[in-house]
């Protein structure tokens, strides 16, 4: 075996023979399918605990085979295509969604250097200089599946779900991309492996905490999960963009949703939580099992994000459409732009060797400005609430308001 000392991850992966690349791809695909089945079971069990229910417990030990049984049931259902649907686009849409989700894992580093059947490599399919941009572009393409599904169904409610998904992409993809600019500035690279290596001392979730928060919010919107699941919204749009889908095509959308959750969680782990690196103080474990133990740390972080997804779904109601758009355009995007300016200035001061007192003074000034702006917003909000309350107390309806039938009947009974 050739020596690999001093080689970068890209150089290491570039030496992989074809059979190792194929084996890696097969392993990633199998793990994604298995994680999807376990995620469905885990979500139902976690939400059941939150709502004081039992959850799946019949099919297999602890109900572990319930998701597999549901998948078989979907496959055996009748496959229907609406008469008014565009048949070709209707069939292609779920394939686009699920394919894009799997492609996102191509640049995610799961481990550092490991011995894979006698060949030293890293558990990463490929490493390109613009790996993060690749993931963002693939995520954008995946949303086309939802948009095309809603348009091609030839039905009103799926069309509305597709339109909402388009608005969601425009609003939250911009915020997500801006949240990653600060990571690129600090790491000096867009390669996922280089970003992980740059977090050897401090995770970017600490150093770039505002970027981490903005990304975490945006990734929930990106995956159409509560409270941002407006593209589905079963209470308003029946089932949203997939209302007319059944059998395996619906199962593909179902698979794409959970694989996408795992993909954005893996990207968040890579960019903000040190990737496969161990938690602080446990760095000595990274050499265990020949480096394979780092896969355990990566999985723990991804599952932590998945638990947050389930937690949000079990606790928060869905936003109204106007609230959804206002939050994206008036909060996330302006905050992201302001934060990029701050990070760029701090990074420039640091690289040019500015005195630490200057950096501290600039940081303190930014904190004071944020506190002042926040205070002004709070005062303006309080004034608006007081004014609205005063108007509500003074104004009276200039027209008679009839009592509800049930209320009128109860009043007559009392009389």
C-alpha positions in Angstrom: 0.0 0.0 0.0 1.4 3.4 -1.0 2.2 5.9 1.7 -0.4 8.7 2.1 1.4 10.9 4.6 0.8 14.6 4.0 -1.8 14.0 1.3 -5.0 16.0 1.3 -8.4 14.4 1.3 -8.9 15.3 -2.4 -5.6 13.6 -3.3 -6.4 10.6 -1.2 -9.8 10.1 -2.7 -8.4 10.8 -6.2 -6.4 7.6 -5.9 -9.4 5.4 -5.2 -9.9 2.6 -7.8 -13.3 2.1 -9.4 -14.4 -0.7 -7.2 -13.9 1.4 -4.0 -15.9 4.3 -5.5 -18.7 1.9 -6.4 -18.6 0.3 -3.0 -18.8 3.7 -1.3 -21.7 4.7 -3.4 -23.6 1.5 -2.6 -22.9 1.9 1.1 -24.2 5.5 1.1 -27.3 4.5 -0.7 -28.0 1.6 1.6 -27.4 3.7 4.7 -29.7 6.4 3.5 -32.5 3.8 2.9 -31.9 2.3 6.3 -31.9 5.7 8.0 -35.1 6.6 6.3 -36.9 3.5 7.6 -35.5 4.1 11.1 -36.3 7.9 10.9 -39.9 7.2 10.2 -40.1 4.8 13.1 -38.1 7.2 15.4 -40.3 10.2 14.5 -43.5 8.3 15.3 -42.1 7.0 18.6 -40.7 10.4 19.7 -43.9 12.3 18.8 -45.9 9.6 20.6 -43.9 10.2 23.8 -44.5 13.9 23.5 -48.2 13.4 23.0 -48.5 10.6 25.7 -49.3 7.9 23.1 -47.7 4.5 22.4 -46.6 4.8 18.8 -45.8 1.9 16.5 -45.4 -1.3 18.6 -47.0 -4.1 16.6 -44.9 -5.0 13.5 -41.6 -6.4 14.7 -39.8 -5.8 18.0 -40.9 -2.4 19.3 -42.6 -1.8 16.0 -39.2 -1.5 14.2 -40.6 -3.0 11.0 -43.6 -0.7 10.8 -41.9 1.6 8.3 -40.9 -1.3 6.1 -44.5 -2.6 6.2 -45.8 0.8 5.2 -43.4 0.9 2.3 -44.6 -2.6 1.1 -48.2 -1.4 1.5 -47.5 1.7 -0.7 -45.9 -0.4 -3.4 -49.0 -2.7 -3.6 -51.5 0.1 -3.9 -53.0 1.0 -7.2 -51.0 3.5 -9.2 -53.3 6.3 -10.4 -52.5 9.1 -12.8 -55.2 11.9 -13.1 -56.8 12.3 -16.6 -55.8 16.0 -16.7 -52.2 15.4 -15.7 -49.1 15.7 -17.9 -48.1 12.1 -17.7 -44.4 12.5 -18.5 -43.7 15.3 -16.1 -46.0 13.7 -13.5 -43.8 10.5 -13.5 -40.5 12.4 -13.7 -41.2 14.8 -10.8 -40.7 12.3 -7.9 -37.7 10.8 -9.6 -36.1 14.3 -9.7 -36.8 14.9 -6.0 -35.4 11.6 -4.7 -32.3 11.6 -7.0 -31.3 15.0 -6.0 -31.4 14.1 -2.3 -29.1 11.1 -2.8 -26.6 13.2 -4.9 -26.1 15.6 -2.0 -24.1 13.0 -0.1 -21.4 12.8 -2.8 -19.2 15.5 -1.1 -20.1 14.9 2.6 -17.1 13.6 4.6 -18.2 10.8 7.0 -14.8 9.9 8.4 -11.2 11.0 8.1 -8.5 8.6 6.8 -9.5 4.9 7.2 -8.4 1.6 5.9 -11.0 0.3 3.5 -10.2 -3.3 2.5 -6.5 -2.7 2.6 -6.7 0.7 0.8 -6.3 3.9 2.7 -9.0 6.4 1.8 -11.7 8.6 3.4 -15.4 7.8 3.5 -16.3 10.5 1.0 -17.3 9.9 -2.6 -15.5 12.9 -4.0 -14.0 16.2 -2.8 -14.3 19.2 -5.1 -13.1 22.8 -4.4 -16.8 24.0 -4.5 -18.4 21.2 -2.6 -20.8 23.3 -0.6 -22.0 25.1 -3.7 -22.6 21.7 -5.3 -24.8 20.7 -2.4 -26.8 24.0 -2.6 -27.3 23.6 -6.4 -28.5 20.0 -6.0 -30.9 21.1 -3.3 -32.3 23.8 -5.6 -32.8 21.2 -8.4 -34.5 18.9 -5.9 -37.2 21.5 -5.3 -38.1 21.4 -9.0 -39.6 17.9 -8.3 -42.1 19.5 -6.0 -42.8 22.4 -8.4 -43.3 20.1 -11.4 -45.4 17.7 -9.4 -47.8 20.4 -8.4 -48.0 21.8 -12.0 -48.3 18.5 -13.8 -51.1 17.1 -11.6 -53.8 19.2 -13.4 -55.4 20.0 -10.0 -55.9 23.2 -8.0 -54.5 22.2 -4.6 -51.3 20.6 -5.9 -50.7 23.7 -8.1 -51.0 25.9 -5.0 -48.6 23.7 -3.2 -46.1 24.0 -6.1 -46.4 27.7 -6.1 -45.8 27.9 -2.4 -42.7 25.7 -2.9 -41.4 28.2 -5.5 -41.8 31.0 -3.1 -40.1 28.9 -0.4 -37.1 28.3 -2.6 -36.7 32.0 -3.5 -37.1 33.1 0.2 -35.1 30.5 2.1 -32.5 29.4 -0.4 -31.2 32.9 -0.4 -31.0 33.1 3.4 -29.3 29.6 3.5 -26.7 30.6 0.9 -25.9 33.9 2.7 -25.6 32.0 6.0 -22.7 30.0 4.5 -20.7 32.9 3.2 -19.3 33.6 6.7 -18.1 29.9 6.8 -16.3 30.3 3.5 -14.7 33.5 4.7 -13.3 31.9 7.9 -12.4 28.5 6.3 -10.9 30.1 3.2 -12.4 27.3 1.1 -15.7 25.8 -0.2 -14.4 22.3 0.1 -16.3 20.3 2.7 -13.1 18.4 3.9 -11.2 21.7 4.2 -14.0 23.2 6.2 -14.0 20.3 8.6 -10.2 20.5 8.9 -10.5 24.3 9.7 -12.6 23.4 12.8 -9.8 21.6 14.6 -9.9 24.1 17.4 -13.3 25.8 17.4 -16.5 24.7 15.8 -18.1 27.3 13.6 -21.4 26.9 15.5 -19.6 28.8 18.3 -17.5 31.2 16.3 -20.2 31.9 13.7 -23.3 31.4 15.9 -25.6 33.7 14.0 -24.8 31.9 10.7 -25.5 28.6 12.5 -28.9 29.8 13.7 -29.9 31.2 10.3 -28.8 28.0 8.5 -30.7 25.9 11.1 -33.9 27.8 10.4 -33.4 27.8 6.7 -32.9 24.1 6.5 -36.2 23.5 8.2 -37.9 25.6 5.5 -35.8 23.8 2.8 -37.2 20.4 3.8 -40.8 21.5 3.9 -41.1 20.6 7.6 -43.2 22.1 10.3 -43.6 25.0 10.9 -42.6 25.7 7.3 -44.5 22.8 5.6 -46.7 25.2 3.5 -46.1 23.2 0.3 -48.0 20.3 1.9 -50.3 21.9 4.4 -52.9 19.1 4.7 -55.2 21.4 6.7 -55.4 23.8 3.7 -54.4 22.0 0.5 -55.5 18.4 1.2 -51.9 17.1 0.7 -50.4 20.0 -1.2 -48.2 19.1 -4.2 -48.5 15.3 -3.8 -52.3 15.2 -3.4 -52.8 13.3 -6.7 -49.9 10.9 -6.2 -50.2 7.3 -5.0 -48.3 4.0 -4.8 -44.6 4.1 -5.5 -44.5 7.7 -6.8 -45.9 8.9 -3.5 -43.4 6.6 -1.7 -40.6 8.4 -3.6 -41.7 11.8 -2.3 -41.9 10.3 1.2 -38.4 8.9 0.8 -37.1 12.2 -0.6 -38.4 14.1 2.4 -36.5 12.0 4.9 -33.3 11.6 2.9 -33.3 15.4 2.5 -33.6 15.8 6.3 -30.6 13.6 6.7 -28.7 15.5 3.9 -29.2 19.0 5.4 -28.4 17.6 8.9 -25.2 16.1 7.5 -24.3 19.4 5.8 -25.0 21.3 9.1 -22.8 18.8 10.9 -20.0 19.3 8.4 -20.1 23.1 8.3 -20.8 24.0 11.9 -20.2 21.0 14.2 -16.8 19.9 13.1 -18.0 17.1 10.9 -16.7 13.7 12.0 -14.5 15.2 14.6 -15.1 14.2 18.2 -16.6 16.5 20.9 -14.1 18.8 22.7 -12.0 16.8 25.1 -12.6 13.5 23.3 -10.2 13.9 20.4 -8.2 10.8 21.4 -11.2 8.6 20.3 -10.7 9.7 16.7 -8.0 7.1 16.3 -10.1 4.2 17.6 -10.9 1.3 15.3 -8.4 2.7 12.8 -10.3 6.0 12.4 -13.7 4.3 11.9 -14.9 5.5 15.3 -15.3 9.0 13.9 -18.3 7.7 12.0 -20.0 7.3 15.4 -19.5 11.0 16.2 -20.8 12.0 12.8 -23.9 9.9 13.3 -24.5 11.3 16.8 -24.5 14.9 15.5 -26.8 14.1 12.5 -29.3 12.3 14.8 -29.2 15.3 17.1 -30.4 17.5 14.3 -33.0 14.9 13.3 -34.4 15.0 16.9 -34.7 18.8 16.6 -36.7 18.3 13.4 -39.1 16.0 15.1 -39.3 18.2 18.2 -40.3 21.2 16.0 -43.0 19.1 14.3 -44.4 17.9 17.6 -44.6 21.3 19.2 -45.0 24.2 16.7 -48.1 25.1 14.6 -47.7 25.9 10.9 -47.0 29.5 10.0 -49.4 31.6 7.9 -48.2 32.3 4.4 -47.7 36.0 5.1 -45.8 35.3 8.3 -43.6 32.8 6.4 -42.7 35.3 3.6 -42.2 38.2 6.0 -39.8 36.2 8.2 -37.7 35.1 5.2 -37.4 38.5 3.5 -37.6 40.9 6.4 -35.7 39.0 9.1 -33.4 36.2 7.8 -32.0 37.9 4.7 -31.2 41.3 6.2 -29.7 39.7 9.3 -27.5 37.5 7.0 -26.3 40.4 5.0 -25.4 42.5 8.1 -23.6 39.5 9.7 -21.5 38.9 6.5 -20.3 42.5 6.7 -19.3 42.1 10.4 -17.5 38.7 9.7 -15.7 40.1 6.7 -14.5 43.1 8.7 -13.4 41.0 11.6 -11.6 38.5 9.4 -9.8 41.3 7.5 -8.7 42.9 10.8 -7.4 39.5 12.0 -5.5 38.7 8.8 -3.9 42.2 8.7 -2.6 41.8 12.2 -4.7 44.6 13.8 -4.3 45.0 17.6 -6.6 42.9 19.7 -7.9 46.1 21.3 -9.2 47.2 17.9 -10.9 43.9 17.3 -12.5 43.9 20.8 -13.7 47.6 20.3 -15.2 46.8 17.0 -17.0 43.7 18.4 -18.3 45.7 21.4 -19.6 48.4 19.1 -21.5 45.9 17.0 -23.0 44.4 20.2 -24.1 47.9 21.3 -25.6 48.7 17.9 -27.6 45.4 18.0 -28.9 46.1 21.5 -29.9 49.6 20.5 -31.7 48.5 17.4 -33.4 45.7 19.3 -34.6 48.2 22.0 -36.0 50.6 19.3 -37.9 47.7 17.7 -39.3 46.7 21.1 -40.5 50.2 21.9 -42.1 50.6 18.4 -43.9 47.3 18.9 -45.2 48.2 22.3 -46.5 51.5 21.0 -48.2 49.8 18.1 -49.8 47.3 20.5 -51.0 50.1 22.9 -52.4 52.1 19.9 -54.2 49.1 18.5 -55.7 48.3 22.0 -56.9 51.9 22.4 -58.5 51.9 19.0 -60.2 48.7 19.8 -61.6 50.1 23.1 -62.9 53.3 21.6 -64.3 52.2 18.3 -67.7 50.4 18.3 -69.3 48.7 15.3 -71.7 51.0 13.4 -73.9 48.1 12.3 -75.9 45.5 14.3 -74.1 42.2 14.9 -76.7 39.4 15.2 -76.1 36.7 17.9 -75.1 33.2 16.8 -78.1 30.8 16.7 -76.8 28.7 19.5 -76.2 31.8 21.7 -79.7 33.1 20.9 -81.3 29.8 21.8 -79.5 29.7 25.2 -80.6 33.3 25.9 -84.2 32.5 25.2 -84.0 29.4 27.5 -82.7 31.6 30.4 -85.5 34.1 29.8 
